């Protein structure tokens, strides 16, 4: 016995199947979009996590040599810190930090050859010395050296109550002096502007 077909019911069933199929297609597209967003967020989160882990990794410790520094109080300290420097001794003050980045040092007063400076000059001893005796007692005064022109090379030296004359030669600030009964060596110190003569210091007379 063949069943009786109902055209109206078949039409309703077809419409329901069409709606269900079309809804599944739309849901599938939405699912793919949501799944893609989840993948992108997961990748971003993983990247942030790896970056934070890398930034938080502590540097490897520095292995310093096993050396010891003897301190004034008899104790000893070893090397420490990232630069492996000796630790400060107990009771010792740390070395001051000097910033020389903007410090200008004065040019040294260097004289290549002091012979030209002392030429034809008169020098006076820096300190007073005994110059003789008087009725009132000992007389103190300054010794004098008169260096004539280097061409002549004559020298006149007066100290105490004695006067000596002779001649001299000069080379690289060193004087070879020949007096009547002896020879002496003198030297001109250009950094201090001092003539060192017979172990005494002289300056140019003003």
Backbone as CSV, one residue per row, in Angstrom:
resi,resn,N_x,N_y,N_z,CA_x,CA_y,CA_z,C_x,C_y,C_z
1,UNK,0.863,-1.188,0.000,0.000,0.000,0.000,0.886,1.220,0.000
2,UNK,0.734,2.050,-1.039,1.551,3.271,-1.180,0.994,4.372,-0.297
3,UNK,1.955,5.109,0.405,1.500,6.224,1.249,0.987,7.370,0.419
4,UNK,0.132,8.128,0.983,-0.475,9.256,0.274,0.414,10.472,0.463
5,UNK,0.864,11.115,-0.622,1.733,12.290,-0.562,0.922,13.509,-0.208
6,UNK,1.592,14.356,0.606,0.957,15.617,0.994,1.847,16.741,0.478
7,UNK,1.500,17.339,-0.645,2.352,18.393,-1.246,2.606,19.551,-0.302
8,UNK,1.685,19.928,0.489,1.843,21.084,1.381,2.892,20.777,2.441
9,UNK,2.799,19.530,2.955,3.760,19.161,4.003,5.166,19.069,3.439
10,UNK,5.291,18.568,2.207,6.605,18.481,1.573,7.204,19.869,1.373
11,UNK,6.360,20.841,1.036,6.847,22.208,0.843,7.360,22.791,2.155
12,UNK,6.641,22.509,3.256,7.061,23.009,4.571,8.374,22.370,4.978
13,UNK,8.511,21.051,4.748,9.761,20.352,5.100,10.940,20.907,4.318
14,UNK,10.744,21.219,3.036,11.833,21.757,2.212,12.280,23.123,2.710
15,UNK,11.282,23.947,3.090,11.636,25.279,3.603,12.426,25.168,4.892
16,UNK,12.094,24.219,5.774,12.833,24.043,7.042,14.257,23.576,6.776
17,UNK,14.400,22.651,5.807,15.740,22.165,5.473,16.609,23.284,4.911
18,UNK,15.990,24.170,4.085,16.740,25.282,3.493,17.212,26.241,4.573
19,UNK,16.335,26.544,5.531,16.713,27.480,6.595,17.815,26.908,7.464
20,UNK,17.723,25.590,7.790,18.745,24.966,8.634,20.083,24.940,7.919
21,UNK,20.075,24.602,6.630,21.334,24.552,5.863,21.959,25.924,5.748
22,UNK,21.142,26.926,5.470,21.676,28.288,5.329,22.205,28.794,6.657
23,UNK,21.522,28.451,7.772,22.009,28.863,9.092,23.326,28.217,9.445
24,UNK,23.524,26.951,9.075,24.780,26.272,9.349,25.927,26.922,8.585
25,UNK,25.645,27.342,7.333,26.694,28.034,6.565,27.108,29.339,7.238
26,UNK,26.116,30.120,7.679,26.446,31.379,8.341,27.205,31.136,9.643
27,UNK,26.790,30.111,10.403,27.481,29.806,11.655,28.918,29.359,11.391
28,UNK,29.138,28.644,10.313,30.492,28.202,9.967,31.397,29.389,9.681
29,UNK,30.916,30.394,8.950,31.720,31.582,8.661,32.057,32.333,9.946
30,UNK,31.070,32.455,10.829,31.330,33.121,12.097,32.312,32.363,12.964
31,UNK,32.249,31.038,12.925,33.181,30.216,13.703,34.609,30.390,13.207
32,UNK,34.782,30.445,11.895,36.129,30.647,11.329,36.682,32.001,11.750
33,UNK,35.866,33.027,11.749,36.335,34.358,12.145,36.750,34.381,13.615
34,UNK,35.924,33.763,14.458,36.244,33.729,15.888,37.519,32.936,16.129
35,UNK,37.649,31.814,15.416,38.850,30.986,15.576,40.120,31.746,15.143
36,UNK,40.021,32.527,14.065,41.170,33.328,13.610,41.566,34.381,14.629
37,UNK,40.565,35.017,15.259,40.869,36.024,16.275,41.576,35.391,17.461
38,UNK,41.108,34.182,17.846,41.741,33.478,18.970,43.197,33.156,18.655
39,UNK,43.485,32.721,17.427,44.869,32.400,17.029,45.753,33.647,17.112
40,UNK,45.252,34.797,16.593,46.037,36.037,16.611,46.325,36.469,18.045
41,UNK,45.336,36.408,18.933,45.535,36.789,20.324,46.537,35.867,21.013
42,UNK,46.465,34.576,20.682,47.411,33.631,21.281,48.838,33.933,20.846
43,UNK,49.028,34.268,19.562,50.378,34.611,19.088,50.898,35.874,19.758
44,UNK,50.039,36.887,19.894,50.469,38.127,20.553,50.827,37.867,22.017
45,UNK,50.010,37.109,22.713,50.297,36.806,24.108,51.593,36.029,24.265
46,UNK,51.848,35.067,23.374,53.097,34.319,23.439,54.304,35.199,23.197
47,UNK,54.188,36.143,22.266,55.310,37.049,21.997,55.611,37.919,23.204
48,UNK,54.568,38.460,23.844,54.769,39.289,25.033,55.400,38.469,26.157
49,UNK,54.954,37.257,26.321,55.497,36.403,27.385,56.975,36.103,27.154
50,UNK,57.334,35.765,25.910,58.748,35.481,25.604,59.619,36.706,25.805
51,UNK,59.105,37.904,25.442,59.880,39.131,25.623,60.126,39.412,27.100
52,UNK,59.079,39.228,27.931,59.241,39.458,29.368,60.209,38.459,29.983
53,UNK,60.157,37.199,29.530,61.080,36.203,30.062,62.520,36.538,29.704
54,UNK,62.729,37.001,28.464,64.081,37.360,28.030,64.603,38.574,28.780
55,UNK,63.726,39.561,29.045,64.159,40.776,29.747,64.458,40.508,31.210
56,UNK,63.800,39.508,31.780,63.987,39.245,33.210,65.138,38.296,33.498
57,UNK,65.808,37.812,32.464,66.922,36.887,32.690,68.098,37.663,33.271
58,UNK,68.603,37.288,34.397,69.725,37.978,35.047,71.020,37.669,34.325
59,UNK,71.976,38.657,34.232,73.262,38.394,33.572,74.053,37.345,34.326
60,UNK,74.865,36.648,33.571,75.685,35.598,34.173,76.675,36.202,35.152
61,UNK,76.871,35.613,36.311,77.816,36.161,37.296,79.246,36.130,36.774
62,UNK,80.046,37.165,37.195,81.442,37.276,36.773,82.317,36.522,37.769
63,UNK,83.165,35.670,37.258,84.077,34.911,38.116,85.387,35.666,38.250
64,UNK,85.672,36.211,39.434,86.900,36.972,39.676,88.018,36.022,40.101
65,UNK,89.243,36.434,39.843,90.396,35.632,40.243,90.536,35.618,41.768
66,UNK,91.066,34.549,42.277,91.216,34.375,43.722,92.497,35.058,44.189
67,UNK,92.447,36.389,44.271,93.576,37.169,44.747,93.178,37.892,46.030
68,UNK,94.149,38.241,46.817,93.896,38.944,48.076,94.809,40.156,48.178
69,UNK,94.270,41.230,48.743,95.022,42.463,48.964,95.192,42.650,50.470
70,UNK,96.429,42.861,50.893,96.725,43.036,52.312,96.432,44.468,52.726
71,UNK,95.608,44.633,53.749,95.230,45.958,54.239,96.174,46.402,55.350
72,UNK,96.229,47.719,55.624,97.135,48.223,56.670,96.885,47.625,58.049
73,UNK,95.637,47.227,58.337,95.357,46.677,59.657,95.655,45.188,59.755
74,UNK,96.245,44.598,58.701,96.604,43.189,58.717,95.573,42.276,58.102
75,UNK,94.343,42.787,57.862,93.324,41.959,57.220,93.541,41.960,55.709
76,UNK,92.746,41.183,55.015,92.869,41.092,53.562,91.486,41.135,52.943
77,UNK,91.430,41.636,51.728,90.180,41.718,50.973,90.400,41.111,49.609
78,UNK,89.328,40.605,49.018,89.407,39.983,47.705,88.760,40.848,46.646
79,UNK,88.784,40.331,45.431,88.169,41.046,44.311,86.668,40.777,44.299
80,UNK,85.894,41.784,43.905,84.449,41.654,43.901,83.852,42.611,42.888
81,UNK,82.549,42.462,42.641,81.846,43.363,41.732,82.007,42.970,40.285
82,UNK,81.275,43.641,39.396,81.335,43.309,37.968,82.688,43.574,37.334
83,UNK,83.473,44.491,37.921,84.796,44.795,37.381,85.914,44.077,38.118
84,UNK,85.555,43.218,39.064,86.536,42.437,39.818,87.597,43.335,40.463
85,UNK,87.161,44.430,41.098,88.087,45.311,41.794,88.193,44.890,43.257
86,UNK,89.359,45.208,43.869,89.546,44.877,45.267,88.558,45.673,46.127
87,UNK,87.977,45.004,47.091,87.079,45.687,48.022,87.870,46.675,48.878
88,UNK,87.171,47.683,49.419,87.821,48.693,50.251,88.244,48.081,51.584
89,UNK,89.447,48.382,51.995,89.952,47.880,53.271,89.117,48.434,54.425
90,UNK,88.995,47.712,55.510,88.235,48.215,56.664,88.826,49.521,57.191
91,UNK,87.972,50.521,57.341,88.413,51.814,57.861,89.027,52.725,56.823
92,UNK,89.196,52.232,55.590,89.810,53.066,54.547,88.728,53.829,53.812
93,UNK,89.035,55.058,53.441,88.100,55.887,52.690,88.229,55.565,51.219
94,UNK,87.109,55.467,50.499,87.206,55.199,49.058,87.888,56.343,48.338
95,UNK,88.564,55.997,47.259,89.296,57.009,46.483,88.324,58.007,45.888
96,UNK,88.603,59.305,46.004,87.686,60.300,45.445,87.669,60.228,43.926
97,UNK,86.503,60.522,43.373,86.340,60.531,41.931,86.588,61.944,41.432
98,UNK,87.548,62.085,40.554,87.933,63.392,40.037,87.496,63.485,38.589
99,UNK,86.723,64.505,38.291,86.248,64.719,36.933,87.160,65.736,36.262
100,UNK,87.971,65.244,35.320,88.897,66.120,34.601,88.411,66.435,33.198
101,UNK,87.119,66.189,32.938,86.640,66.360,31.574,86.700,67.813,31.119
102,UNK,86.542,68.768,32.059,86.560,70.175,31.676,87.700,70.919,32.356
103,UNK,88.694,70.181,32.818,89.798,70.807,33.520,90.915,71.117,32.540
104,UNK,91.380,72.349,32.542,92.463,72.767,31.664,93.717,72.966,32.502
105,UNK,94.741,72.213,32.195,95.989,72.315,32.931,96.846,73.425,32.336
106,UNK,97.522,74.194,33.182,98.382,75.250,32.645,99.580,74.656,31.922
107,UNK,100.025,75.360,30.919,101.181,74.891,30.161,102.431,74.985,31.024
108,UNK,103.222,73.926,31.049,104.426,73.955,31.883,105.421,74.996,31.389
109,UNK,106.111,75.615,32.341,107.103,76.624,32.010,108.429,75.924,31.697
110,UNK,108.506,75.413,30.484,109.677,74.657,30.071,110.585,75.553,29.234
111,UNK,111.823,75.639,29.645,112.815,76.425,28.916,113.748,75.462,28.215
112,UNK,113.774,75.529,26.907,114.604,74.592,26.152,116.073,74.784,26.499
113,UNK,116.518,76.014,26.579,117.910,76.294,26.923,117.941,77.562,27.764
114,UNK,118.265,77.392,29.061,118.290,78.540,29.953,119.450,79.468,29.721
115,UNK,120.387,79.099,28.861,121.553,79.957,28.622,121.143,81.320,28.092
116,UNK,120.115,81.330,27.216,119.672,82.617,26.676,118.943,83.443,27.725
117,UNK,118.373,82.782,28.748,117.644,83.505,29.792,118.604,84.183,30.765
118,UNK,119.677,83.496,31.114,120.593,84.032,32.127,121.664,84.933,31.525
119,UNK,121.704,84.981,30.201,122.744,85.765,29.542,122.678,87.236,29.953
120,UNK,123.836,87.763,30.362,123.958,89.185,30.684,122.984,89.605,31.786
121,UNK,122.870,88.748,32.829,121.930,89.013,33.919,122.666,89.061,35.252
122,UNK,122.003,89.671,36.220,122.519,89.729,37.585,121.567,88.941,38.478
123,UNK,122.129,88.030,39.282,121.326,87.194,40.164,121.633,87.513,41.625
124,UNK,120.597,87.364,42.443,120.709,87.633,43.873,120.262,86.388,44.637
125,UNK,120.960,86.059,45.702,120.612,84.867,46.474,119.206,84.997,47.042
126,UNK,118.503,83.864,47.096,117.127,83.869,47.600,117.100,84.207,49.082
127,UNK,118.041,83.686,49.831,118.095,83.929,51.268,119.319,84.770,51.617
128,UNK,119.203,85.496,52.689,120.340,86.270,53.158,121.392,85.347,53.760
129,UNK,122.618,85.782,53.686,123.721,85.017,54.272,124.723,85.977,54.905
130,UNK,125.640,85.419,55.615,126.626,86.264,56.313,127.497,87.002,55.301
131,UNK,127.604,88.296,55.479,128.395,89.114,54.563,129.627,89.721,55.238
132,UNK,129.827,89.455,56.477,130.987,90.013,57.174,130.604,90.471,58.580
133,UNK,131.550,91.147,59.203,131.340,91.644,60.566,131.488,93.155,60.602
134,UNK,130.801,93.753,61.535,130.872,95.199,61.753,131.016,95.431,63.253
135,UNK,131.302,96.663,63.657,131.428,96.931,65.097,130.193,96.525,65.890
136,UNK,129.031,96.530,65.228,127.806,96.172,65.946,127.496,94.676,65.846
137,UNK,128.309,93.959,65.113,128.068,92.521,65.029,128.073,92.018,63.604
138,UNK,127.512,90.821,63.411,127.510,90.164,62.107,126.569,90.876,61.149
139,UNK,127.015,90.992,59.904,126.224,91.652,58.864,125.657,90.581,57.927
140,UNK,124.324,90.643,57.707,123.670,89.710,56.791,123.288,90.442,55.518
141,UNK,123.403,89.770,54.431,123.058,90.380,53.150,122.876,89.317,52.079
142,UNK,122.729,89.759,50.850,122.496,88.866,49.725,123.775,88.702,48.907
143,UNK,124.036,87.474,48.504,125.146,87.232,47.586,124.704,87.593,46.181
144,UNK,125.657,88.065,45.361,125.336,88.537,44.012,126.206,87.811,42.996
145,UNK,125.619,87.503,41.839,126.341,86.921,40.706,126.055,87.786,39.497
146,UNK,127.111,88.275,38.877,126.976,89.108,37.685,127.535,88.325,36.501
147,UNK,126.622,87.909,35.612,127.029,87.159,34.419,127.085,88.114,33.243
148,UNK,128.280,88.312,32.752,128.439,89.179,31.596,127.994,88.450,30.332
149,UNK,128.058,89.135,29.214,127.627,88.560,27.944,128.355,87.251,27.684
150,UNK,127.600,86.282,27.160,128.181,84.971,26.889,129.362,85.037,25.922
151,UNK,129.389,86.067,25.114,130.508,86.192,24.171,131.809,86.375,24.928
152,UNK,131.733,87.118,26.011,132.930,87.322,26.836,133.091,86.203,27.862
153,UNK,131.927,85.705,28.405,131.967,84.622,29.366,132.570,84.996,30.690
154,UNK,132.452,86.236,31.093,133.014,86.671,32.366,131.954,86.603,33.468
155,UNK,132.413,86.313,34.669,131.513,86.229,35.804,132.160,86.919,36.998
156,UNK,131.293,87.602,37.772,131.752,88.258,38.992,130.819,87.805,40.110
157,UNK,131.390,87.138,41.124,130.602,86.545,42.212,131.034,87.174,43.519
158,UNK,130.078,87.768,44.207,130.350,88.409,45.490,129.488,87.761,46.567
159,UNK,130.137,87.200,47.593,129.430,86.579,48.699,130.246,86.807,49.966
160,UNK,129.566,86.870,51.085,130.214,87.194,52.343,131.063,88.445,52.124
161,UNK,132.290,88.440,52.569,133.176,89.575,52.280,134.211,89.184,51.233
162,UNK,133.827,88.216,50.388,134.732,87.678,49.374,134.172,87.982,48.003
163,UNK,135.075,88.253,47.059,134.700,88.429,45.661,135.559,87.511,44.816
164,UNK,134.918,86.821,43.857,135.638,85.949,42.948,135.250,86.300,41.519
165,UNK,136.215,86.173,40.632,135.968,86.413,39.210,136.474,85.217,38.420
166,UNK,135.976,85.110,37.215,136.405,84.024,36.351,135.635,84.075,35.056
167,UNK,135.546,82.949,34.417,134.778,82.866,33.174,133.934,81.598,33.198
168,UNK,132.978,81.530,32.289,132.062,80.395,32.283,131.633,80.097,30.857
169,UNK,131.125,78.875,30.680,130.491,78.466,29.436,129.154,77.832,29.789
170,UNK,128.199,77.923,28.889,126.840,77.439,29.171,126.366,76.560,28.029
171,UNK,125.761,75.418,28.369,125.211,74.495,27.377,124.018,73.776,27.995
172,UNK,122.849,73.916,27.340,121.627,73.262,27.833,121.361,73.578,29.307
173,UNK,121.450,74.848,29.654,121.140,75.346,30.999,122.161,74.939,32.057
174,UNK,123.264,74.337,31.674,124.305,73.935,32.619,125.519,74.822,32.411
175,UNK,126.016,75.409,33.500,127.156,76.317,33.432,128.400,75.633,33.994
176,UNK,129.477,75.705,33.260,130.793,75.281,33.740,131.566,76.555,34.094
177,UNK,131.785,76.751,35.390,132.389,77.997,35.868,133.826,77.713,36.316
178,UNK,134.746,78.492,35.801,136.158,78.388,36.192,136.557,79.687,36.886
179,UNK,136.768,79.570,38.188,137.215,80.716,38.965,138.739,80.703,39.064
180,UNK,139.258,81.656,39.805,140.723,81.786,39.857,141.385,80.566,40.482
181,UNK,140.748,79.947,41.483,141.392,78.832,42.171,140.546,77.562,42.253
182,UNK,139.398,77.546,41.580,138.545,76.348,41.611,137.531,76.416,40.481
183,UNK,136.828,75.301,40.302,135.773,75.214,39.288,134.490,74.734,39.955
184,UNK,133.380,75.262,39.532,132.079,74.836,40.048,131.133,74.626,38.865
185,UNK,130.070,73.892,39.145,129.028,73.675,38.134,127.738,74.288,38.638
186,UNK,127.065,75.026,37.786,125.792,75.660,38.123,124.738,75.205,37.116
187,UNK,123.483,75.354,37.511,122.386,74.902,36.639,121.209,75.856,36.782
188,UNK,120.589,76.182,35.636,119.414,77.042,35.640,118.156,76.174,35.539
189,UNK,117.243,76.305,36.517,115.976,75.573,36.543,114.886,76.465,35.968
190,UNK,114.538,76.216,34.710,113.552,77.063,34.046,112.160,76.927,34.608
191,UNK,111.807,75.775,35.178,110.477,75.600,35.746,110.277,76.461,36.980
192,UNK,111.337,76.699,37.735,111.241,77.513,38.955,111.886,78.888,38.782
193,UNK,112.515,79.116,37.629,113.202,80.380,37.362,114.252,80.655,38.441
194,UNK,115.080,79.631,38.692,116.089,79.695,39.748,117.427,79.237,39.181
195,UNK,118.485,79.953,39.558,119.848,79.553,39.225,120.450,78.888,40.468
196,UNK,120.812,77.633,40.332,121.409,76.887,41.451,122.924,76.953,41.276
197,UNK,123.550,77.687,42.179,124.975,78.003,42.052,125.670,77.633,43.359
198,UNK,126.615,76.717,43.297,127.353,76.285,44.481,126.390,75.881,45.606
199,UNK,125.359,75.096,45.250,124.354,74.550,46.160,123.446,75.596,46.776
200,UNK,123.508,76.847,46.291,122.611,77.888,46.768,121.714,78.340,45.607
201,UNK,120.513,78.833,45.932,119.573,79.269,44.921,119.619,80.780,44.764
202,UNK,119.601,81.207,43.501,119.636,82.632,43.157,118.484,82.934,42.202
203,UNK,117.977,84.130,42.327,116.970,84.622,41.391,117.470,85.907,40.755
204,UNK,116.848,86.237,39.600,117.248,87.464,38.921,116.958,88.661,39.809
205,UNK,117.951,89.555,39.908,117.801,90.766,40.704,116.855,91.716,39.994
206,UNK,115.971,92.335,40.773,115.013,93.278,40.197,115.497,94.707,40.364
